[in-house]
Amino acid sequence: MTELETEIDDPIEEHGSERALIRALLLDLDELARDGDRASSKGFLRGLFSEGARAVPSDDEA
């Protein structure tokens, strides 16, 4: 058995079926997405900041 096959077969065996594994993976992805939403500042990701939280550089400074 190749390493890739082992990486696929071991989690299937751990969860009992392909369907259970896919469900677990989807739940993990959902949790990661929600965690990313909580851990990331939307303003920072969009390049926007709260007014007054950070000085906006003037044209002279840029």
C-alpha positions in Angstrom: 0.0 0.0 0.0 1.4 3.4 -0.9 1.6 6.3 1.5 -1.3 8.1 -0.2 -3.5 5.1 0.1 -2.6 4.8 3.8 -3.5 8.5 4.3 -6.9 7.8 2.8 -7.6 4.4 4.3 -6.5 5.2 7.9 -9.1 8.0 8.5 -11.8 5.9 6.8 -11.0 3.0 9.2 -10.9 5.5 12.2 -14.4 6.9 11.4 -15.9 3.6 10.3 -17.1 4.5 6.8 -16.5 6.9 4.0 -19.7 8.8 4.8 -18.7 9.3 8.5 -15.3 10.5 7.4 -16.8 13.0 5.0 -19.2 14.2 7.7 -16.2 14.7 10.1 -14.2 16.6 7.5 -17.1 18.9 6.7 -17.6 19.6 10.4 -13.9 20.3 10.8 -14.0 22.7 7.8 -17.1 24.5 9.2 -15.3 24.9 12.6 -12.2 26.2 10.9 -14.2 28.7 8.9 -16.1 29.9 12.0 -12.8 30.1 13.9 -11.3 32.2 11.1 -14.2 34.5 11.2 -13.7 35.1 14.9 -9.9 35.4 14.7 -9.6 37.8 11.8 -10.4 41.4 11.7 -12.6 42.1 8.7 -11.3 45.6 8.5 -7.7 44.3 8.5 -8.5 41.8 5.8 -10.1 44.4 3.6 -7.4 47.0 4.3 -9.9 49.1 6.3 -9.4 50.2 9.8 -11.6 51.7 12.5 -11.7 55.5 12.3 -9.0 56.8 14.7 -7.6 53.4 15.5 -4.7 54.0 13.1 -3.4 57.2 11.6 -4.1 57.4 7.9 -0.8 58.3 6.1 -1.0 61.6 4.2 0.2 62.0 0.7 3.4 63.6 2.1 4.2 60.4 4.1 3.3 57.9 1.5 
